[in-house]
Amino acid sequence: MEILFWILLLIVFYTFAGYAILLAILLFFRRLFFTKKLVPETDPEAWPRVCMFVTAFNEADYVDMKVKNMKELDYPTEKMQFLWITDGSDDGTPDILKKYPGMEIHHLPERKGKINAMNRGMKFVDAPIVIFSDSNTILCRDAVKIIVNTFNDPKVGCIAGEKRVVSKDTDNAAGSGENLYWKYESWVKRMDSELNSAVGAVGELFAIRSELFDEVENDTILDDFIISLRIAEKGFRIAYTPDAYAMETASINVAEELKRKVRIAAGGLQTIVRLKALLNPFRFGLLSLQYISHKVLRWTVAPIALFLLPLVNLYLFLNEFDSGSFSFYSYFIGFQAFLYVLALLGWMMERWKTRYKLLFVPYYFTAINYASIRGWLRFLKGKQSVNWEKAKRA
């Protein structure tokens, strides 16, 4: 049981903190001996045509905001294709879009899921660079220019923009937790990208070279992740560009956030099965080690280890208690109990509409790992639909 305890503790520590520390150490030494290569900026006269690609299902509440944002991006409008792929929308989304000149809309009345829409929409792309973003996100004004300049590096095949959660003083547990989570994720992604390659991209904002797109299976859950990593499998880098970012509000509460996290966890397991070749470090080298450390452990053994650890710790503590001797296990069970009490208080405060952000963090962390366990079960049962169940936003 002691051996099991230390294995579980090592898995939890490495997955949620140790890997980031390891990256920081490796980059410290890398920067001592290597100068970061600067990518030249594109001559404005040679700016390429880009396709702004948006899939939409019942997004009537966001269309006006999104179109306005797209038109305000700092890039020549004549070099931009505004492509909207809608399917199944019955709230008037296509009709609203038709009111705006320059919007190219391809609508199907039947809802078949986001990845089906992406596969269908790529046939209408007439630009060498495709920039994907969600209809409920706002892109920063310089996003397109930053992405175009980053593609000047021929080794870059995909670009992952940064996701930023709009922070408010009145944030609930979901908002506070998600905001902190994405700040930490951004830090890790920056280090991953600088060391070798980012590990995947998020649908809020990512871009690819059109020629590198391969049609994805229509039951794929994490389309952005599969598309980006399959490009990495071809030998291209996924560059992370924190200055090109997308903003969105957080889920209205943790219960709504769990809808997303359970789905993402189930999709993560599906991804691991489909990208099993990427688990081979003898073939993909450092990229495999990054993928396993940053994503695979989080979606597989780490959540199980997190919730199994206190049970094993409790067993060791009770043995010590009976013998009257106390060691590290006795103190560590107290530390774990303290954190779970904080998580419980965070849960209670969200229900009471009380805003105390410090307690929301352990609650959110516990909730998203619980969601990973539920994602495991959903994946094994094969009951995850390809269609998104939208989380209500704040």
Secondary structure, 3 states (H helix, E strand, C coil): CHHHHHHHHHHHHHHHHHHHHHHHHHHHHHHHHCCCCCCCCCCHHHCCCEEEEEEECCCCCCHHHHHHHHHCCCCCHHHEEEEEEEECCCCCHHHHHCCCCCEEEEEECCCCCHHHHHHHHHHHCCCCEEEEECCCCEECCCHHHHHHHHCCCCCEEEEEEEEEECCCCCCCHHHHHHHHHHHHHHHHHHHHHHHCCCCCCCCCEEEEEHHHCCCCCCCCCCHHHHHHHHHHHCCCEEEEEEEEEEEECCECCHHHHHHHHHHHHHHHHHHHHHCHHHHCHHHHCHHHHHHHHHHHHHHCHHHHHHHHHHHHHHHHHHHHHHHCCCCHHHHHHHHHHHHHHHHHHHHHHHHCCCCCHHHHHHHHHHHHHHHHHHHHHHHHHCCCCCCCCCCCEC
